[in-house]
Amino acid sequence: MRIRALTLDLDDTLWPIEPVMQRAEQRLDDWLRENCPPVASAYPITAMRALRDRVAADNPHLAHDFTTQRLLCLRAALTPHGFDESHVEAAFAEFYAARNEVDCYVDAIPALERLAARFPLVSLSNGNADLARIGLDRFFHFSISSRAFGKAKPAAEIFHAACAGLGLPPDEVLHVGDDPLTDVVGASAAGLRSAWINRRGLDWQHPTAPDLIVRDLDELARVLDEASRA
């Protein structure tokens, strides 16, 4: 297996996403209580989450674009209470700032340093994290998000766009991620190699197996180092 570059998922691969979203929802709720009290009363965190889910269900064409989904949700919540677009944008800014306050897994940054020293790295995410705001963009040659690209993983096109940007054939690129379907099955169907980050020690449940199964990014870096010396 000849690997010349890596594409990496972000959420639940470099950091756990659940605490990030909980903090962002709480930050938004706090902001609404201070700036738009009627909206906060009508949409406490659980109700806002349900509204967000309804917006997503009503707009399947935006499944790749969490930013627009969130803006639609906020617009639906604020506009009936007399708040204008400036409030929608301010509420989103508060939410999005917290969304980019991530706590990386302890293995992530040391592993990125090792991997980036050996391979070109590309982030390939269905989420809307901003690596520059987070402070991790220095490790990556470029980033592709589903929102900017217009399609989400597991679509083959988004994987092929990363390979084209790298100037490499798919079978020389290793995609690394936590999600069996969007990351492993999607990358494999697009012709890339795949590595499954299995932090919870789960059993593999799909016919298409990953090329590598590792517990974390530290193990991935170690496996790739050993392969280069073999």
C-alpha positions in Angstrom: 0.0 0.0 0.0 1.7 3.2 -1.2 0.5 6.2 0.6 1.6 9.7 -0.5 -1.0 11.9 1.2 -3.7 11.9 3.8 -7.2 13.3 3.9 -8.7 13.7 7.4 -12.1 14.0 8.8 -12.5 16.6 11.6 -15.4 16.1 14.0 -15.0 13.0 16.2 -11.6 12.4 14.5 -9.6 15.3 15.8 -11.9 16.3 18.6 -15.2 15.0 20.1 -18.1 16.9 18.6 -20.8 16.4 21.2 -19.3 18.7 23.9 -18.6 21.3 21.3 -22.2 21.4 20.2 -23.5 21.4 23.7 -21.4 24.4 24.5 -22.4 26.2 21.3 -26.1 25.6 22.1 -25.7 26.9 25.6 -23.8 29.9 24.4 -26.6 30.7 21.9 -29.2 30.2 24.6 -27.3 32.6 26.9 -27.1 35.2 24.1 -30.8 34.9 23.3 -31.8 35.3 26.9 -29.8 38.6 27.1 -30.6 40.0 23.7 -33.9 38.4 22.5 -35.8 37.2 25.7 -39.0 36.3 23.9 -37.1 33.9 21.6 -35.3 32.4 24.5 -38.5 31.7 26.2 -40.1 30.2 23.1 -37.1 28.2 22.2 -35.1 26.8 25.1 -32.2 24.5 24.1 -34.3 21.4 23.5 -36.9 23.3 21.5 -34.2 25.1 19.5 -32.7 21.7 18.8 -36.0 20.4 17.6 -36.5 23.4 15.3 -33.1 22.8 13.9 -34.0 19.2 13.1 -37.2 20.3 11.5 -35.4 22.8 9.3 -32.9 20.0 8.3 -35.8 17.6 7.5 -37.6 20.3 5.4 -34.5 21.2 3.4 -32.8 18.0 2.3 -31.1 19.9 -0.4 -29.1 21.6 2.3 -27.9 18.3 4.0 -24.3 19.3 3.1 -24.6 22.8 4.5 -24.9 23.1 8.3 -24.2 26.8 8.3 -27.2 27.6 6.1 -29.4 25.2 8.1 -28.5 27.0 11.3 -29.2 30.4 9.8 -32.6 29.2 8.6 -33.3 27.9 12.1 -32.4 31.2 13.7 -34.4 33.2 11.2 -37.4 31.0 11.8 -37.1 31.5 15.6 -36.3 35.3 15.6 -38.3 36.8 12.8 -41.8 36.1 14.2 -40.8 37.9 17.4 -39.8 41.1 15.5 -36.1 40.6 15.3 -34.3 41.4 12.0 -31.5 40.0 10.1 -28.9 41.7 12.2 -30.0 39.8 15.2 -30.0 36.5 13.2 -26.4 37.2 12.1 -25.3 38.2 15.7 -26.9 35.1 17.1 -25.2 32.9 14.6 -21.9 34.6 15.2 -22.2 33.7 18.9 -23.1 30.1 18.1 -20.3 29.7 15.5 -17.6 31.2 17.8 -18.4 28.5 20.3 -18.6 25.8 17.6 -15.0 26.5 16.9 -13.9 26.2 20.5 -12.8 22.6 20.4 -10.8 20.4 22.7 -8.7 18.1 20.6 -8.1 14.5 21.6 -4.8 14.2 23.5 -3.3 12.3 20.6 -4.5 14.6 17.8 -1.9 17.5 17.8 1.2 15.3 18.4 0.0 13.0 15.6 -0.7 15.8 13.2 2.8 17.1 13.8 4.2 13.7 12.9 1.9 13.1 10.0 2.4 16.6 8.5 6.1 16.1 8.6 5.8 13.1 6.2 2.6 13.7 4.1 0.6 16.5 2.6 -2.6 16.6 4.7 -6.0 17.8 3.6 -9.1 18.2 5.8 -12.2 16.7 4.3 -15.3 17.4 6.5 -19.0 17.4 6.3 -19.0 19.9 9.2 -18.5 23.6 9.3 -15.5 24.0 11.6 -13.0 26.7 10.7 -9.4 25.3 11.1 -7.9 28.8 10.9 -10.1 29.9 13.9 -9.3 26.7 15.7 -5.6 27.2 15.0 -4.9 23.9 13.2 -4.8 25.1 9.6 -1.0 25.1 9.8 -1.0 21.3 9.5 -3.0 21.2 6.2 -2.2 22.0 2.6 -5.8 22.9 2.0 -9.3 22.1 3.3 -12.5 21.0 1.6 -15.9 21.3 3.4 -19.1 19.9 2.1 -20.7 23.3 2.3 -18.1 24.9 0.0 -18.0 21.9 -2.3 -21.7 21.5 -2.6 -21.8 17.7 -1.8 -21.1 15.8 1.4 -19.2 12.6 2.0 -19.8 9.8 1.1 -20.2 11.3 -2.4 -17.2 10.2 -4.5 -16.8 13.7 -6.0 -15.7 15.3 -2.8 -13.0 12.7 -2.3 -11.9 13.0 -5.9 -11.7 16.8 -5.5 -9.2 16.3 -2.7 -7.1 13.9 -4.8 -7.2 16.4 -7.7 -6.0 19.2 -5.4 -3.2 17.0 -4.3 -2.3 15.9 -7.9 -2.5 12.3 -6.9 -4.5 9.2 -7.9 -7.0 8.1 -5.4 -5.2 4.8 -4.5 -2.2 6.8 -3.3 -4.3 8.8 -0.8 -5.4 7.5 2.6 -8.6 8.9 4.0 -8.8 8.9 7.8 -12.1 9.2 9.8 -14.3 7.9 12.5 -17.5 7.3 10.5 -17.9 3.8 8.9 -20.2 5.0 6.1 -19.2 8.5 5.2 -15.5 8.0 5.8 -14.5 4.4 5.2 -17.2 3.1 2.8 -17.3 6.5 1.0 -13.5 6.7 0.6 -13.2 3.1 -0.5 -16.0 3.5 -3.1 -14.1 6.5 -4.5 -10.9 4.5 -4.9 -9.0 5.9 -1.9 -7.4 3.9 0.9 -9.2 4.2 4.2 -8.3 4.2 7.9 -11.0 3.8 10.5 -10.4 5.6 13.8 -12.1 3.3 16.2 -11.8 5.0 19.6 -14.6 3.1 21.2 -13.4 -0.4 20.3 -16.4 -1.3 18.2 -16.7 -4.2 15.8 -16.6 -3.5 12.1 -20.1 -4.1 10.7 -19.9 -3.4 6.9 -18.9 -5.6 3.9 -16.4 -3.0 2.7 -13.5 -3.2 5.2 -11.0 -0.4 5.9 -7.4 -0.8 4.9 -6.4 0.1 8.5 -8.2 0.0 11.8 -6.5 2.0 14.6 -7.5 3.2 18.0 -6.4 6.8 17.6 -4.2 9.1 15.5 -1.1 8.2 17.5 -1.5 4.6 16.5 -2.1 5.7 12.9 1.1 7.7 12.8 3.0 4.8 14.3 1.6 2.3 11.8 2.5 4.5 8.9 6.0 5.0 10.3 6.5 1.3 10.6 5.2 0.7 7.1 7.7 3.2 5.7 10.6 1.2 7.3 9.4 -2.2 6.2 
